């Protein structure tokens, strides 16, 4: 025991030095991240890009197994579900009829107005590989990345509604920060009143609405769509419906099915062209203006 | 176990490998896209349990460099501020190791208490430094639930490790660890 203690005394200072070097290195990384976040985040994206796809061989089968087990649990109430589905199908038939009529009407109206839908709004579909792995962050990792042309800031949707935006792109993976994440902020419009607002994620199922111009014009049940303000997001993507929580705060019940995010569409958005100059006066130029104009055009090559 | 055939030195490295492997498996399970809805509760931080369990029982299997690397990897993968959690964990583990010299022959409840202290130190220190550096912190209740879950998970994990890997506390008669520390 005495020898043991002696050994420890001999070895400990060296180990303590090693430990402090490790701690200092880690703190240095943290400080660099705090000061120059984008660089370190790019490094993080690269690491994730290398590591997570190599986990995939193990992750995919286990995830599938767990999901099968979950589905199996739901077989216990299959009869109940069947009844429910029949009822829903009945309702859906009515809706389908309505939708067909509306589609025809819409087509007629579009034709009438000669409307041109945005032809550049195409999408890339990716598979969800992993989630954030922590209960404090809400994001998922897709198996499409820079090599598929994904760019930071693009919108990700499931079949129905907006899910989140791309934040962090590796060569083969990209991270989607979900609308429910605490750092998610998306400009939205509430229809039919047309009120502009921000959708703020707060780590709950239903993110809340903030910076609303006039709260009285908005009612629970109103549709919420992305507004495209700021030019990052395409406008007019369905987000969800307004709902009021017990505290009287307005929240959005999201249209996307967050329970099962499997395939996500990433919308290619090449930015909308801004209008640069206000329209000039249309008409013949006045003689004085003409002279000025000639002077400026003559000057520009030098300047 | 097969201690008879494995020399102590290779056993040391095998156990270090096992530590890293276990941490990777935990990360893999955490990353699986099973739960994409935000939750009201938080499960235990199993990587922290592994680090503290190994540190309290066999510090030579989880040297600070390894602990730092493992938690740093988790930081990167779990979208936490990189390096902070790792630094706090290494510090707490060193502190526990320093204290654990005294409690080598003490019963399990005392070890559990020390582990609980470690968990509170790590999660509390992490939260405190986040607010010091003006990074937005998760709700306090979530952190509290996480700390509680981690402390409750400690005995289960450590008993499993003891049963499967023979991870016992270092006694004074353990010769294999003496020469290769």
Interface residues (C-beta under 8 A of the other chain):
Chain A: X1 X4 X7 X8 X11 X15 X16 X18 X19 X22 X23 X25 X26 X27 X28 X29 X30 X33 X34 X40 X44 X47 X48 X51 X52 X55 X58 X59 X62 X63 X66 X67 X128 X129 X130 X131 X132 X133 X134 X135 X136 X137 X138 X139 X140 X141 X175 X178 X180 X182 X183 X203 X204 X205 X258 X259 X260 X261
Chain B: X27 X28 X29 X30 X31 X32 X33 X34 X35 X36 X37 X38 X39 X41 X42 X43 X63 X64 X65 X68 X72 X73 X76 X77 X78 X79 X80 X81 X82 X83 X84 X86 X87 X90 X91 X94 X101 X133 X135 X136 X138 X139 X142 X146 X172 X178 X181
